[in-house]
Amino acid sequence: MKRSRSWVVLGVALLVGLVTAWMLAGSESPEAAPPVAERPVAAPAEPKPAPLAAVPAPKTPEEREAIQAMEAGTERPPLMPRELIAQVLEDNKRLGLFMHYHKHVLLDEQGRDEYRRLLSDAEMMKAMADDLMDPGRGEVQPQEQYERLMQVDYFKAALAWKDNPARGELLAHTENVILQQNIFGAQDTERRYMLAGGKMEMYRLLAEHDTDKALALGDRARGTNMEPLVAWMAKEDQRRSAQEEQIRIDMQARARAAASP
């Protein structure tokens, strides 16, 4: 099972975080918030998307400026040095065990069985989700950024296994990570960027594997400080899907035109 991670997700974290910086500025402390649990592509005109819940409109010039900056995009981050990856996996034994199997392209029968055991293990998935829901403290370090990316990789790999007997639990943990109220106005700006980017990754994963659950998150987030972010993620995921579908249609049309005499 080949690892397929685009490090551009850190750019996504910056994009989404700009939204959270203005919409969550009123929340100051973790104690006040109980838990619940791309790359831009130029494309022709998008097909009209299906109706979505209305996204709260920005009310101040600062909010509008934040959204404009978000939509402008950011540069990709540098790749993580191998020695830093090794240190992350040494410090986090569970993550290290997962990555030991995940990075192998071909596994023998014993290795495949062990890998699948990890992907369906209740304690393993809870530990990964708990780490993603933990807001962390202080200035964001590269180790933490990449550790969180690899924890998202765990959920991606576990849900990619179509016959995973723990699929229901995995989806529940994915929802909990998205809805967790762990972004606060008093946090370091980069930390808010990182946490929001992780939620966007998990939302896209949920939408891919259970569209109904993803769309229902808007109701579950209502009344919490995650409500505007969940609404924005739903709209952004639908926009991206529409672009990709239009690109697919255009490529098929060009292929047919090229094949015509």
C-alpha positions in Angstrom: 0.0 0.0 0.0 1.9 3.0 -1.3 2.0 6.2 0.7 0.4 9.0 -1.3 0.8 12.3 0.7 0.9 15.7 -0.9 2.7 18.1 1.4 0.6 20.9 0.0 -1.8 20.2 2.8 0.3 22.6 5.0 -0.6 25.3 2.5 -4.3 24.2 3.0 -3.7 24.7 6.7 -2.6 28.3 6.1 -5.6 29.0 3.8 -8.3 27.7 6.2 -6.6 29.2 9.2 -7.0 32.7 7.8 -10.8 32.1 8.1 -10.6 30.8 11.6 -8.5 33.7 12.7 -11.4 36.1 12.3 -14.4 33.8 13.0 -13.0 32.3 16.2 -11.4 35.4 17.8 -14.0 35.5 20.5 -13.0 32.2 22.1 -10.1 32.5 24.4 -9.6 29.4 26.4 -10.0 25.6 26.1 -11.9 25.5 29.3 -14.7 27.5 27.7 -15.1 25.0 24.8 -16.4 21.5 25.6 -15.5 18.8 23.1 -17.9 17.3 20.6 -15.7 15.0 18.5 -5.1 21.6 -2.8 -4.0 22.5 -4.7 -5.9 25.3 -6.6 -6.8 24.1 -10.0 -7.6 26.4 -12.9 -10.6 25.1 -14.7 -13.4 26.2 -17.1 -16.7 27.4 -15.8 -17.9 25.2 -13.0 -21.3 23.4 -13.2 -23.9 24.8 -10.9 -23.4 23.0 -7.5 -26.2 21.5 -5.4 -27.7 23.8 -2.7 -25.7 24.1 0.5 -26.4 25.6 3.9 -25.7 29.3 3.7 -22.2 30.4 4.9 -22.3 33.3 7.2 -21.2 36.4 5.3 -18.2 38.4 6.6 -19.4 41.5 8.5 -16.3 43.6 8.8 -13.5 44.8 6.4 -11.1 42.6 8.4 -13.2 39.5 7.8 -13.4 40.2 4.1 -9.7 40.8 3.8 -9.0 37.5 5.6 -11.2 35.6 3.1 -9.5 37.3 0.1 -6.1 36.4 1.4 -7.3 32.8 1.9 -8.5 32.6 -1.6 -5.3 34.0 -3.0 -3.4 30.9 -2.0 0.0 30.2 -0.4 3.3 28.6 -1.4 4.0 24.9 -0.7 6.2 24.2 2.3 9.6 22.5 2.1 9.7 18.7 2.5 10.5 17.4 5.9 14.1 16.3 6.5 14.5 12.5 6.9 16.1 12.9 10.3 13.2 14.9 11.6 10.7 12.2 10.4 12.8 9.6 12.1 12.7 11.6 15.4 8.9 12.0 15.1 8.4 8.3 14.6 10.8 7.4 17.4 8.9 9.7 19.9 5.5 8.4 18.8 5.6 4.6 19.0 2.1 4.0 17.7 2.7 6.3 14.7 6.1 4.7 14.1 4.5 1.3 14.0 1.8 2.4 11.5 4.3 4.1 9.2 6.6 1.0 9.3 3.9 -0.8 7.4 2.3 2.1 5.5 5.5 3.1 3.7 6.0 -0.4 2.2 4.7 -0.8 -1.3 4.4 -4.6 -1.0 3.7 -6.6 2.1 3.8 -10.3 2.6 0.7 -12.1 4.1 1.9 -11.7 7.7 2.8 -8.0 7.2 -0.6 -7.3 5.5 -2.4 -9.0 8.4 -0.5 -7.0 11.0 -1.1 -3.8 9.0 -4.8 -4.4 8.9 -4.9 -5.2 12.6 -3.5 -1.7 13.2 -6.0 -0.1 10.8 -8.9 -1.6 12.7 -7.6 -1.4 16.3 -9.9 0.6 18.6 -7.1 1.9 20.8 -4.9 2.9 17.8 -7.6 4.9 16.2 -8.6 6.6 19.4 -5.0 7.5 20.1 -4.7 9.1 16.7 -8.0 11.0 17.0 -7.1 12.2 20.5 -3.8 13.6 19.3 -5.5 15.4 16.4 -8.1 16.9 18.8 -5.5 18.1 21.3 -5.0 21.8 20.5 -1.4 21.7 21.6 0.5 24.6 23.2 2.7 27.5 22.2 4.5 28.1 18.9 4.1 25.4 16.3 7.2 23.3 15.6 7.8 21.4 12.3 7.7 18.1 14.2 4.1 18.7 15.3 3.0 19.7 11.9 4.2 16.6 10.2 3.1 14.3 13.1 -0.4 15.5 12.6 -0.1 15.0 8.8 0.9 11.4 9.4 -2.0 10.9 11.9 -4.4 12.0 9.1 -2.7 9.5 6.9 -3.7 6.8 9.4 -7.4 7.6 8.9 -6.9 7.8 5.1 -5.3 4.4 5.0 -7.8 2.8 7.4 -10.8 4.1 5.4 -9.2 3.2 2.1 -9.4 -0.5 3.2 -13.0 -1.1 2.0 -13.5 -4.2 4.2 -12.3 -2.6 7.4 -14.6 -3.9 10.1 -14.1 -0.8 12.2 -15.3 1.6 9.4 -18.1 3.0 11.6 -15.8 3.8 14.5 -13.3 5.4 12.1 -16.0 7.7 10.6 -17.1 8.6 14.1 -13.6 9.6 15.1 -13.3 11.6 11.9 -16.4 13.5 12.7 -15.2 14.2 16.2 -11.9 15.6 15.1 -13.7 18.0 12.7 -16.2 19.2 15.3 -13.8 19.4 18.2 -13.7 23.0 19.5 -10.0 23.3 19.8 -9.3 26.6 18.0 -9.3 29.7 20.1 -8.6 33.4 19.5 -5.8 33.5 22.0 -3.8 30.8 20.2 -0.7 31.4 18.2 -1.8 32.2 14.6 0.2 29.3 13.1 -1.4 26.9 15.5 -4.9 28.0 14.4 -3.7 27.5 10.7 -2.5 24.0 11.5 -5.6 22.9 13.4 -8.0 24.3 10.7 -6.0 22.6 7.9 -6.2 19.3 9.7 -9.9 19.6 10.0 -10.2 20.4 6.3 -8.2 17.2 5.5 -10.5 15.2 7.7 -13.6 16.7 6.2 -12.5 15.8 2.7 -11.9 12.3 3.9 -15.3 12.1 5.4 -17.0 13.5 2.3 -15.2 11.0 0.2 -16.3 8.0 2.3 -19.7 9.1 3.6 -21.2 12.2 1.9 -24.3 12.1 4.1 -22.3 12.3 7.3 -20.3 15.1 5.9 -23.3 17.2 5.0 -24.9 16.4 8.3 -22.0 18.0 10.2 -23.5 21.4 9.6 -26.4 20.6 11.9 -24.1 19.1 14.5 -21.9 22.1 14.5 -24.8 24.6 14.8 -24.4 26.9 17.8 -20.7 26.1 18.3 -17.6 28.1 17.2 -17.1 25.4 14.5 -20.3 26.3 12.7 -18.8 28.8 10.2 -15.8 26.6 9.5 -17.8 23.5 8.9 -20.1 25.5 6.5 -17.0 26.8 4.7 -15.5 23.4 4.4 -18.7 22.0 2.9 -18.8 24.7 0.3 -15.1 24.4 -0.5 -15.2 20.7 -0.9 -18.2 21.0 -3.3 -16.4 23.6 -5.3 -13.3 21.4 -5.6 -15.4 18.4 -6.6 -17.2 20.5 -9.3 -13.9 21.7 -10.7 -12.5 18.1 -10.8 -15.7 16.8 -12.5 -15.5 19.6 -15.1 -11.9 18.9 -15.8 -12.7 15.2 -16.3 -15.5 16.1 -18.7 -13.2 18.4 -20.7 -10.5 15.8 -20.9 -12.9 13.2 -22.2 -14.2 15.7 -24.8 -10.6 16.5 -25.9 -9.8 12.8 -26.1 -12.9 12.2 -28.3 -12.0 15.1 -30.5 -8.4 13.9 -30.9 -9.7 10.4 -31.9 -12.1 11.7 -34.5 -10.9 11.5 -38.1 
